[in-house]
Amino acid sequence: MSQKVHEIRLDKTQRLAAQPGKGHNRWHPDIPPILRVEPGDEVVIDTLDAVDRQISSSTTLEDVAKCDLNLAHPLTGPVWIDGAETGDLLEVHIVDIVADGSGWTTQLPGFGFLRDLYPEPHLVRWRLSAGFAESPDLPGVRIPEASFPGVIGLAPSRAQLQQIIARERATAERGGFVLPPERHSALPATEPIASEGLRTIPPRETGGNLDVKQLLTGTKVYLPVSASGALFSIGDAHFAQGDGEVCGTAIEMAATFHLRFDLHKRAARERGIKSVQFSGAYEPRERRQYYATTGLSMAGDVQQSEDATLAARNALLAMIDNLQQRGFNRQQAYAICSVAVDLRISELVDVPNFVVTAFLPLDIFVTC
C-alpha cells in the first residue's frame, strides 16, 4: 500500500474545547480516534501550548496564579494505527517540528522541583524567531532552538487504566504527590472518560509527559502498544528545555509536528520492552548516534513518588536488557553501561513519576 500524508489542523487562536473532535486532555482508551492511518503513513499535526492558551502576552502574575492545571495538556489525537495490537511496538519518526512565534515559561505555585522554596508565581514571555528565543523579562539571554514534544504517547488498555488508577491511589495514601482523575475541565467531558481518564501530567509506561529534551527532529521514538490501534497523541511542544525542567515548565509553545508511523509486530512482547525507548543524535547538529532507554519511579507494579534513584535503576536495567539483545551477557552489558552509557535526569517535576534516561553511544560498536 502506498504511503499517504494526512493532516490534523487546529485553530491555534482557540482553546481545544472550541474545536471538538480534535483532541483531549486525559488518557483513556474510549476516546474516539480522529484519524486512522496505515503503518508507513505520515501525519502533519498541529498542537496547542501546555495549558491550552491560558497564558499569552497580556497575562498577569495574578492570571498565572489562577492557572487551571486541569486543562493540561491539550493533546492532538488519538490517531489509530491499523493493525496495532497489544504487545506491538509503535515507531514514531519525528520528521520535522515547526515552532510557533511566541512562547512562555512560568513558575506555578505548588508545582516544580523546588516548589517549597518558590511559592510565588513568575512569568517569562518569549519571542521565538530565527532559531532563538529572547525575552524582555530576561534581558541579555538568548536560547537556541531545540524543539521537541513534551508529551508523546499512547492510550492505556482498559485493564491498564484501572491498574494505574489503583496504584496511584495507593501512592497518594502513602503520602505521595499524585494527581488523580479529575472530571473538572476534562476533555472530552463525556462519562466515564471525564471521571476515569488519567491526568496527562505524569509520564507512564506508554509514554506521555516524558519531557525528554532529546526527542528532536530526526529522533525515532518506540512506544509499547497496550490498546488496539495504539491510539497515539502528541502535544506540549517545547522550544527549548534544560534536563530536569526543574521549575515545571520549559519554553512552552504551540507547534506543528510532521511524523511517520511504523509498526513492529509483537516486538514489545518478544523483546520485553515495557517503557519508552528512542534513538537519534545527541544534539541537533551532532552526528554521533545513540539508543536510549527510559526509567520511571516504579518498583514493579508499585508506584513510588518522586524517586529519581528508582527511575535511574529502571533506565539502567532496560539498557542492560537492550545490550543482551545485542549479544552481550548480563555482566558484559553492566560493564558497558559503566564505561559508556550516560544517565541523565530528563524531568523532576511530572509527579509522581520522575524520568531518567540512559544513553548508549552506538559508535562504540566496531566490526572486527
C-alpha positions in Angstrom: 0.0 0.0 0.0 1.4 3.4 -0.9 2.4 5.9 1.8 -0.1 8.7 2.5 0.4 12.1 4.2 -2.5 13.1 6.4 -3.1 16.4 8.2 -4.7 17.3 11.6 -5.1 21.1 11.7 -6.1 23.3 14.6 -7.0 26.9 15.0 -4.2 28.0 17.3 -6.1 31.1 18.4 -8.8 28.9 20.0 -8.8 26.6 23.0 -9.3 22.9 22.5 -12.8 22.9 23.9 -13.8 25.2 21.0 -12.5 22.6 18.5 -14.5 19.4 19.3 -13.2 16.2 17.8 -9.6 17.4 17.5 -8.1 16.3 20.8 -8.3 15.6 24.5 -6.5 16.3 27.9 -7.0 12.9 29.6 -5.7 9.4 28.7 -8.5 6.9 28.2 -8.9 4.0 25.7 -12.6 5.0 24.9 -11.6 8.4 23.4 -12.6 8.0 19.7 -9.8 8.3 17.2 -9.8 11.4 15.0 -7.7 9.8 12.2 -6.9 6.3 11.0 -3.6 5.6 9.3 -1.6 2.7 7.9 1.9 1.8 9.1 4.3 3.9 6.9 1.9 6.8 6.6 2.9 10.4 7.7 0.8 12.8 9.6 1.2 16.6 10.0 -0.2 17.6 13.4 -0.9 21.0 14.9 -0.7 21.3 18.7 -1.6 23.9 21.3 0.6 25.1 24.3 0.7 23.1 27.5 -2.1 24.9 29.4 -4.5 25.4 26.5 -4.0 29.1 25.8 -4.4 30.3 29.4 -1.1 32.2 29.1 -0.5 35.0 26.5 1.5 38.2 26.0 -1.2 40.0 28.1 -1.2 37.5 31.0 -0.5 38.9 34.5 1.0 37.3 37.5 -2.4 37.1 39.1 -3.6 35.2 36.0 -0.6 32.8 36.4 -1.6 32.1 40.0 -5.1 31.2 38.8 -4.0 28.9 36.0 -6.2 25.8 35.8 -3.8 22.8 35.6 -6.8 20.6 35.0 -6.6 21.9 31.4 -3.1 20.4 31.0 -2.2 19.1 28.5 -4.3 19.7 25.4 -3.2 16.8 23.1 -4.0 16.3 19.4 -5.3 12.8 18.7 -5.8 10.0 19.2 -4.5 8.6 15.9 -5.5 4.9 15.2 -2.7 2.9 13.5 -4.2 0.0 11.6 -3.0 -3.4 12.7 -1.6 -2.2 16.1 -2.3 -4.7 18.9 -1.2 -5.3 22.5 2.5 -6.4 22.5 3.4 -4.5 19.3 6.0 -1.7 19.3 5.0 1.6 17.6 7.9 3.5 16.0 7.2 7.3 15.6 9.8 9.1 13.5 9.8 12.8 14.2 10.4 14.1 10.7 10.1 17.9 11.4 8.9 20.3 14.1 7.8 23.9 13.2 7.8 26.2 16.2 5.2 29.0 16.8 6.3 32.6 17.0 5.9 33.1 20.8 6.3 31.1 24.0 6.3 31.3 27.8 7.9 29.9 30.9 6.0 30.0 34.3 6.6 29.1 37.9 3.2 27.9 39.2 2.5 27.9 43.0 2.7 24.4 44.3 4.4 22.9 41.2 8.0 22.3 40.3 11.1 20.6 41.9 11.7 23.4 44.3 8.1 24.2 45.0 8.7 24.6 48.7 11.2 27.4 48.0 9.3 29.2 45.2 5.7 29.7 46.3 5.1 32.9 44.2 4.1 32.9 40.5 6.5 34.1 37.9 6.3 34.5 34.1 8.7 34.9 31.2 7.3 35.8 27.8 9.5 34.7 24.8 9.8 35.8 21.2 10.7 32.9 19.0 12.4 33.8 15.8 15.3 32.8 13.5 16.1 29.8 15.7 16.4 31.6 19.0 14.2 32.6 22.0 14.6 36.1 23.5 12.6 37.8 26.2 12.3 41.3 27.7 11.7 39.5 31.0 15.3 38.0 30.8 17.4 40.7 29.2 20.8 39.5 27.8 19.6 35.9 27.4 19.4 34.2 24.0 18.3 30.5 24.0 18.9 28.4 20.8 16.1 26.3 19.4 15.9 22.6 20.3 12.2 21.9 19.8 10.7 18.6 20.9 7.3 17.2 22.1 6.9 17.3 25.9 4.0 14.8 25.7 4.1 11.9 23.2 2.3 8.6 24.0 -0.4 6.1 23.6 -3.6 5.3 25.4 -3.6 2.6 28.1 -5.7 -0.5 27.7 -8.9 -0.7 29.9 -7.1 -3.1 32.3 -4.0 -1.0 32.4 -6.2 2.1 33.1 -7.7 0.5 36.2 -4.3 -0.7 37.3 -2.7 2.7 37.0 -5.6 4.4 38.9 -5.3 1.8 41.7 -1.5 2.1 42.1 -1.6 5.9 42.0 -4.3 5.9 44.7 -2.2 3.7 46.8 0.8 6.1 46.3 -1.4 9.0 47.5 -2.5 7.0 50.5 1.2 6.6 51.4 1.7 10.4 51.3 3.0 10.7 47.7 2.2 13.7 45.4 -0.3 12.3 43.0 -2.8 14.0 40.6 -5.8 11.5 40.5 -8.5 11.5 37.8 -10.5 14.8 37.9 -13.6 15.5 35.8 -13.3 19.3 36.1 -12.1 20.7 32.8 -11.7 17.2 31.4 -11.8 16.8 27.6 -13.8 15.0 26.4 -16.3 15.8 29.1 -18.4 12.6 28.5 -18.6 9.9 31.1 -16.9 7.7 32.1 -13.9 9.3 30.3 -14.1 12.5 32.4 -14.2 10.7 35.7 -11.8 7.8 34.8 -9.3 9.5 32.4 -5.7 9.7 33.6 -4.2 13.1 34.0 -1.6 13.9 31.4 1.0 15.4 33.8 2.8 12.2 34.8 4.5 10.0 32.3 3.8 6.3 32.3 4.7 3.0 30.6 3.1 4.0 27.3 4.8 7.4 27.2 3.0 10.7 28.0 4.7 13.7 29.6 8.3 12.5 29.3 9.8 15.9 28.9 12.9 14.3 27.3 14.7 17.1 25.6 16.5 14.8 23.2 13.3 13.9 21.2 14.4 16.3 18.5 13.7 16.3 14.7 15.1 13.1 13.3 14.5 11.0 16.5 12.7 7.7 16.4 10.5 7.0 19.5 9.5 3.4 20.3 6.2 3.0 22.3 4.9 -0.3 23.6 1.3 -0.8 22.5 -1.4 -1.6 25.1 -4.7 -0.8 23.4 -5.9 -1.8 19.9 -5.0 0.8 17.3 -2.3 2.2 19.6 -4.3 5.5 19.9 -1.4 7.9 19.6 -1.5 11.5 20.8 1.0 14.4 21.0 1.3 17.9 22.5 3.0 20.2 25.0 5.6 21.4 22.5 8.8 22.9 23.9 11.2 25.3 22.0 14.0 24.5 24.5 14.4 22.9 27.9 17.2 22.0 30.4 17.4 18.4 31.6 15.1 18.2 34.6 12.7 21.0 33.6 13.2 22.0 37.2 10.8 24.9 37.6 8.0 22.9 36.0 7.8 24.5 32.5 10.2 24.8 29.6 9.8 27.4 26.8 6.2 26.3 26.1 4.6 26.9 22.7 2.2 25.8 20.1 3.8 23.9 17.2 3.3 21.7 14.2 4.8 18.1 14.1 5.5 16.1 11.0 5.5 12.4 12.0 5.9 9.0 10.3 4.5 5.8 11.9 5.9 2.3 11.6 4.8 -0.8 13.4 6.9 -3.7 14.7 4.6 -6.6 15.3 5.0 -8.4 18.7 8.3 -6.6 19.3 7.4 -5.2 22.7 6.3 -8.5 24.0 9.1 -10.6 22.4 11.9 -8.1 23.5 10.4 -7.4 26.9 10.1 -3.6 26.2 7.9 -2.2 29.0 8.7 1.5 28.7 9.6 4.2 26.1 12.9 3.9 24.2 14.3 6.1 21.4 17.2 6.6 19.1 18.8 9.7 17.4 21.7 12.1 17.6 22.9 13.6 20.8 22.4 17.2 19.8 20.7 18.9 16.8 23.9 19.4 14.8 25.9 16.5 16.3 26.2 13.4 14.2 27.0 10.9 17.0 24.2 8.4 17.2 22.7 6.8 20.3 20.0 4.4 21.5 18.2 5.3 24.8 16.0 3.7 27.4 13.9 5.4 30.0 13.1 4.6 33.6 10.2 5.8 35.8 9.7 5.9 39.6 8.2 2.4 39.7 9.1 -0.7 41.7 7.4 -3.4 39.7 3.7 -2.6 39.9 4.1 -0.3 42.9 4.2 3.4 42.2 6.8 5.3 44.2 6.5 9.1 44.4 9.4 11.3 43.1 12.2 8.7 43.3 15.0 9.6 40.9 17.2 6.7 42.2 14.5 4.2 41.3 14.0 5.8 37.9 17.7 5.6 37.2 17.8 1.9 38.2 14.9 1.2 35.8 16.5 3.0 32.9 19.8 1.1 33.6 18.0 -2.3 33.8 16.2 -1.6 30.5 19.5 -0.7 28.9 21.1 -3.9 30.1 18.2 -5.9 28.6 18.8 -4.0 25.3 22.6 -4.8 25.3 21.8 -8.5 25.9 19.6 -8.4 22.8 22.8 -7.2 21.0 24.6 -10.4 22.0 26.3 -9.5 25.3 25.8 -11.4 28.5 24.4 -9.6 31.6 27.8 -8.9 33.2 29.3 -7.6 29.9 26.2 -5.4 29.5 26.7 -4.0 33.0 30.3 -3.2 32.3 29.4 -1.4 29.0 26.9 0.7 30.9 29.6 1.7 33.4 32.2 2.7 30.8 30.0 4.2 28.0 26.3 4.8 29.0 25.3 8.2 30.2 22.4 8.5 32.8 20.6 11.8 32.6 17.7 13.2 34.6 15.1 14.2 32.0 12.5 15.5 34.3 12.0 16.0 38.1 8.5 17.7 38.1 5.9 15.4 36.5 4.7 13.9 39.7 4.6 11.2 40.8 7.0 9.9 38.1 10.5 11.2 37.5 12.2 10.2 34.2 15.8 9.2 34.0 17.2 8.3 30.5 20.2 6.0 29.7 22.1 6.9 26.5 24.2 4.3 24.7 26.5 5.8 22.0 26.3 3.5 19.0 29.8 4.3 17.7 31.4 2.2 20.4 30.4 -0.9 18.4 33.1 -1.7 15.8 33.4 -4.6 13.3 36.4 -6.7 13.9 
